[in-house]
Structures are given as structure tokens and as C-alpha cells.
Amino acid sequence: MDTKGIAQSILCGTVPRSSSVPVEIFAVGDSRPQFIQKTYNVSVKEELVPPVEVAQVEYKALNPHIPVEFRVLTESALFAIDGNGVISTKKKLDYESQKNYTLNISLSDGSTADYAMVFIRVTDVNDNSPVFGTTSTTIAIMENMPVGTNVTGVSATDMDEGFNGLVVYNLKGGEGKMDIDSSGFIFLQKVLDREEQGFYNLTVIASDQGQPMRSTALNLTIVIDDMNDNPPVFSSSRYEVKVPEDQELGSALLTLSATDLDAGANSFVTYRITDQRPQTPSPVFLVSSSTGQFSLSQQLDYETINEFEVKVEASDGGQPTLSTETLVVVRVVDVNDNPPEFSQAAYDVFVFENHLMGSPVYTFSVADKDEVGTALISS
């Protein structure tokens, strides 16, 4: 304002006022933004629901007021970065699928750019249960095997890491006759007897050591195979039978019975006669090898032999064969099959004429081969 104008203002009663502000004008690209760190090492747990903050990067610029843009150049399908430099997940991460990621990120003001790398390590959580690799669930073992014998082995794996993937085994069932070691081998603690119990239902539990613990169960059936360890046993150690001497040939006198606790061929019983007393030129009795039917093969004669003792053996079909014997006592019963016989064919008897009436004249001698009772003689 010139002197004249000032004077006029004074005359009018007003005083002029003024102020100033410094203004800096920057052209685009002059801020030159740069990451404070060129590399970052961070970790994040798997299976977390996105978005999960992984890291926050920082930068410096000549003019912080100029806006910048962050970009994820690699792994952009899984990670994002916002305008504040916060890196977060876009999807759930799976440790078992991929444990590490390398992110290339950029920073730009539109004219100049800078780059950094973010190394992300995915940490494991206990999100996997042990998995058995066993496919056969029915196992056979011979009975009478010694204590410590290996029955079978199972194996379970866990995809997790550390304690989360450390598998331990526990066995249920077996009634104290089997156990499992830390390697998954099932072994005998007691000798097994098929005749006592033919099979066992076991449950193997594989557990990891994570928190919370995760476990998987495997059901096994242990079938006990038979060993020929039992001989046949007769229903009686001694049989007695009475047979009339005129019994018809081929008649069944009795049926012997022997059972074997074993299974299959080991339990198949056959019979045979091993001895007869008294001995005869040909066997008086026969026994069916399959049924045990004891029958008459020769005519009996009480007057010749009135009692027989016959030994019968029962054998199983195992290897080696086991057998046992029983005694059959046959008592021959007399029948009236013999007539009385005088001691001589003709007699000459002399009697005095004055012989008293009723007095004995002569005593005849008569014999009967039959037993007393059937040989009762009358005149």
C-alpha cells in the first residue's frame, strides 16, 4: 500500500493487518518411501479363522503426507496387506500342507518403490488324530505259545509335530493275557488255551500327546488256532454189559462214546479193539471205527466162556495222534440150551422080590451143562 493509501486509511480510522504461511510444494515421487527393515521373520498358528494379523511393516519417507500403496507380490491368494502395513491371512493355513511362506511385498508412492521380504513360519496345533495303517483286523495265533510271543503289530502315525504327533498305545480287552508295547507290538502275557476261550476282542487306542489329546481306536479279533493237546475221553472208564449166549450175530451190544475237546481233525475220534481176554481164534466182538457201536461177531457159549474183557482204544486225527483206552466187560448169560444127560445110556437093575414098596431101587446120575436154575432136573 502506498503512502497515500495509508494516509487515507489513517484518516478513515482503520489500521491494515497481514499474515504469512510457508508452503512447500513437492512433485510426485519426491517422498522416496523405504521399508525400515528389508526382511521380517514371523510366525502364525495354523487353522486360525481369517483374517489373522501376521505382522506389521513400517516405512520412512521424505514426506510422510504423500500417500503410499502396499502390495503383496507373492502368495497373494493367502495373504493381504492394508494401507497401514498390516499383513493378515485371507484363508486358513495348514501346517501339514505347507510349513513356510515367503512374501515379497512392495511399497510405492506412485513414482518410486521399495521392496521387502517377509518369512512366515506356520506353527503346528494338534488338529490331527493318529491314523492306523493296519488293514487286517482278524489275527490268528496257535494256542499254547509261550509268554512273550508276538501276536501282531499295529502302527499309527500322526501328521502333527512334536508332542502333537507323538503316538502312544493302550490295549483294552484280552483279559490280562495280552499287552502292547510302545512300538505297537501286541504280545502274550499268559499262555492261551483254545479250549478255554477260542477268540479275544481287543481294542487298540492310539493317542497323541497334544493338548487336548486326540486318539483313534482300532478293533482287533484274535482267533486261537487249535493244537492237538487233548486226547479223546470216554464217557466211562469201564463198561459192563450182559449178553445172552444165544444173542444173534451182528447184534449191537452197546455204543461207546468218546469226545475230544480239540477242533477240526484234532477232534475226530476213531475206535478200535486192542485186546480181548480170553483170546479166541477169531474176534468175538467188533467195534465201528466211526460210531463206536460195539457188536457181536461170533456165537457165544456160556458153557465155554462166560465172561470177556475187551479193551477199546479211541484215537483222534491230530498229528501226533493222541489216544485213550476203556475196558468193556461182557458177561455171558446162560440159556437152557442143553438137555440133561444120564451118566450112561442103559442100566441093568436087579430088585429082590420081597423089596419093600417105596424103598429106593436105584440112584441114577444125571447132569446138565446149563447153569443152576436152568439145569433143574425133575423125574
Buried (B, 14 or more C-beta within 10 A) or exposed (E): EEEEEEEEEEEEEEEEEEEEEEEEEEEEEBBBBBBEEEEBEBEBEBEEEEBBEBBBBEBEBEEEEBEBEBBBEBBBEBBBBEEEBBBBBBEEBBBBEEBEBEBBBBBBBEEBBBBBBBBBEBEBBBBBBBBBEBEEBEBEBEBEBEEEBEBBBBBBEBBBBEBBBBBBBEBEBBEEBBBBEEEBBBBBEEEBBBBEEBEBEBEBBBBBBBEEEBBBEBEBEBEBBBBBBBBBBBEEEEBEEEBBBBBEEEEEBBBBBBEBBBBEEBBBBBBBBEEBEEEEEEEBBBBBEEEBBBBBEEEBBBEEBBEBEBBBBBBBBBEEEBBBBBBBEBEBBBBEBBEBEEEEEEEEEEEEEEEEEEEEEEEEEEEBBBBEEBBEEEE
